[in-house]
Amino acid sequence: MGGFVAVAKVSEIPRGAAKVVVVLGHPVAVFNVGGAYFAVSNVCLHRGGPIGEGTLDGPVVTCPLHGWEYDVRTGRNLANPAARLRTYPVKVEGDEVLVGPGA
């Protein structure tokens, strides 16, 4: 498996915002929740909506297509915790946000 890859500068993802990136060929949404970064698959489990374009309220993102809600810290769907998005480890080194291979 590959290691962590730099995907953005810290300044590119302000608090309460997201950025969609590609990590090892997979679309990933990186979120800044109160200064902590989390990354999940950018593909909603419902109809493939773009999670990274959704509305972030605290740690909960709402898919812009049909309103499915996920906790970006765990990838879990709020209505059905058995359904979860793939998550990716995130770390910050200097001013770089790095994402590792997904779990």
C-alpha positions as CSV (number, residue, x, y, z in Angstrom):
1,M,0.0,0.0,0.0
2,G,1.1,3.5,-0.7
3,G,1.8,6.1,2.0
4,F,0.4,9.5,2.7
5,V,0.1,12.0,-0.1
6,A,-0.1,15.8,0.1
7,V,-3.5,16.9,-1.1
8,A,-3.9,20.5,0.0
9,K,-2.4,23.4,2.0
10,V,-4.0,24.0,5.4
11,S,-5.2,27.4,4.1
12,E,-7.2,25.7,1.3
13,I,-9.6,24.0,3.7
14,P,-10.8,26.5,6.3
15,R,-12.9,25.5,9.3
16,G,-16.3,24.3,8.3
17,A,-15.2,23.7,4.7
18,A,-14.3,20.7,2.5
19,K,-12.1,20.1,-0.5
20,V,-12.5,17.2,-3.0
21,V,-9.2,15.5,-3.9
22,V,-8.1,12.3,-5.6
23,V,-6.1,9.8,-3.4
24,L,-4.7,6.8,-5.2
25,G,-7.4,7.0,-7.8
26,H,-10.3,7.5,-5.4
27,P,-12.3,10.7,-5.0
28,V,-12.0,11.8,-1.4
29,A,-13.7,14.7,0.5
30,V,-11.4,16.3,3.1
31,F,-13.2,18.3,5.9
32,N,-12.0,20.7,8.5
33,V,-14.1,20.3,11.6
34,G,-13.0,22.8,14.3
35,G,-9.4,22.6,13.1
36,A,-9.3,18.8,12.9
37,Y,-9.2,17.2,9.4
38,F,-11.2,14.2,8.4
39,A,-11.4,12.4,5.0
40,V,-14.2,10.2,3.6
41,S,-15.1,8.8,0.2
42,N,-16.7,11.5,-1.9
43,V,-19.3,9.1,-3.2
44,C,-22.6,8.9,-1.2
45,L,-23.9,5.4,-0.6
46,H,-27.4,6.3,-1.7
47,R,-27.0,7.5,-5.3
48,G,-23.4,8.4,-5.6
49,G,-23.8,12.1,-4.7
50,P,-20.8,14.3,-4.2
51,I,-20.3,14.3,-0.4
52,G,-17.7,17.1,-0.5
53,E,-20.2,19.5,-2.1
54,G,-22.6,18.9,0.8
55,T,-23.4,21.2,3.8
56,L,-21.2,20.7,6.9
57,D,-22.8,21.3,10.3
58,G,-20.2,20.5,13.0
59,P,-19.0,16.9,12.1
60,V,-22.1,16.1,10.0
61,V,-22.2,16.5,6.3
62,T,-25.4,16.4,4.3
63,C,-25.3,15.0,0.8
64,P,-26.5,17.7,-1.6
65,L,-28.6,15.3,-3.7
66,H,-31.0,13.5,-1.3
67,G,-30.0,14.7,2.2
68,W,-28.3,11.6,3.5
69,E,-26.2,12.6,6.6
70,Y,-22.8,11.3,7.6
71,D,-20.5,11.8,10.5
72,V,-17.2,12.8,8.7
73,R,-15.2,11.6,11.7
74,T,-16.3,7.9,11.3
75,G,-18.0,7.8,7.9
76,R,-21.2,6.5,9.5
77,N,-24.6,7.3,8.2
78,L,-26.8,9.0,10.9
79,A,-30.0,7.2,9.9
80,N,-28.3,3.8,9.5
81,P,-25.0,3.4,11.4
82,A,-24.4,0.1,9.6
83,A,-23.9,2.1,6.4
84,R,-20.6,3.9,6.3
85,L,-18.4,5.7,3.9
86,R,-14.8,4.6,3.5
87,T,-12.6,6.7,5.7
88,Y,-9.0,7.8,5.2
89,P,-6.4,8.8,7.7
90,V,-5.4,12.4,7.7
91,K,-2.3,14.2,9.1
92,V,-0.9,17.7,8.9
93,E,2.8,18.3,8.4
94,G,3.7,22.0,8.4
95,D,1.2,23.6,6.2
96,E,0.4,20.5,4.2
97,V,-2.7,18.3,4.6
98,L,-1.9,14.6,3.8
99,V,-4.2,11.7,3.3
100,G,-3.3,8.1,3.6
101,P,-4.8,4.9,2.1
102,G,-8.4,4.3,3.1
103,A,-9.8,1.8,5.6
